[in-house]
């Protein structure tokens, strides 16, 4: 039994030294575009109804761990990675705003995006509460946390 243990240890050490070391930063390079929040050729515009956060969510924690502020350019998406910047265009009036995806949601059926009240005002959707929008992911990403 002792010979077997010694043989296994020597074999394990031999394999460990026989394999080339992984270059520094190799794990970071393996991240996919979706994990990095970078819009690549596969990042297609989305269309659907958007709504905005109620005032009661001001100060509550979002999915990225930060607190929601009603005057921020925050948005919630179920599909876009946290930290992704996106251009949102109101298809009813043509107004646009750039948001950062910082939360998950909306959880109401038929909605694709929740935006902060400030962004809702920019998009001209405060009065009606919802609007048909187009969401185009942008190339950059802000730190999600």
Order of alpha helices (4+ residues) and beta strands (2+ residues): alpha-alpha-alpha-beta-beta-beta-beta-beta-alpha-beta
